[in-house]
């Protein structure tokens, strides 16, 4: 008989408030719960999400630390109200070497992928009663998001979804120490497995990847997605948006993200 796991198996919060993971690093983090039912007016309970069906967790990954990315990134912060409005507890964290987080950022991102796995499992166990998890990676964070191995082992009752925001297709080889093909494979695996809904969002004025290149990339990804009754891969291309989602393009992103979250 398999022994029951505890949060210690996935990580624990140290006395200094950092989340220590089995990967050997301790990460600075914050969990921001959704507003109480009386202020949200949307029927979220203390023990569940919409309609009390279970808690929802959104894990957010910031842009590349080597260029100043951190958990308080303004784009990720701008999505908080949308996530709260859909009943999500928002977990943001600083990756290795950022802020008070220990360790050193890697050039391949592979160790950060292992950290993400630990953070997600810890968040699920820590909150308890989680029925839905969405992992939102922005810029370099979207690369790390594609490394997540899923939740095939346990807990199997948790529904998992992914958001890839401003995926850095153009500079990907540089950002991953020339492991672009490996990241291609990991994203293809996510799509062909067809176990989780995926939203890919990008701008037509992205400073690092052309709109034409994004469109060709999305066409290739869609060709790999299995044909089935429920569409698992959704794409949002906003012509006026830059990599940084300013002003009206950010409003558009929030509206479409809210609509997509409602379909989960």
Number of C-alpha atoms within 10 A of each C-alpha: 3 4 5 6 9 12 14 14 14 22 23 18 17 10 7 9 14 19 22 23 22 15 15 11 18 26 25 22 19 16 15 14 16 24 19 14 15 10 10 14 10 16 16 25 19 14 14 19 25 17 11 13 15 20 24 29 29 26 22 26 29 26 24 22 20 13 7 10 20 20 22 14 16 13 17 19 13 16 21 20 16 18 22 19 17 20 29 28 24 24 21 24 25 23 30 21 18 21 16 16 19 18 14 14 16 16 16 18 21 15 16 22 19 17 23 24 19 20 24 22 17 23 22 21 19 16 14 14 17 23 19 20 22 24 24 24 24 28 22 25 27 25 31 29 25 24 23 21 15 17 16 10 7 9 13 11 12 18 18 20 20 23 24 25 26 28 25 24 19 15 14 21 16 12 20 20 12 14 16 18 12 13 21 15 13 18 18 18 16 20 22 17 12 19 15 18 22 23 20 17 21 29 25 19 17 22 14 15 21 15 18 10 13 22 15 10 12 17 11 12 16 17 11 15 18 14 12 8 6 8 12 20 18 14 15 15 17 19 13 14 23 19 20 19 23 14 9 11 17 18 14 15 24 18 13 16 19 17 13 15 16 9 8 14
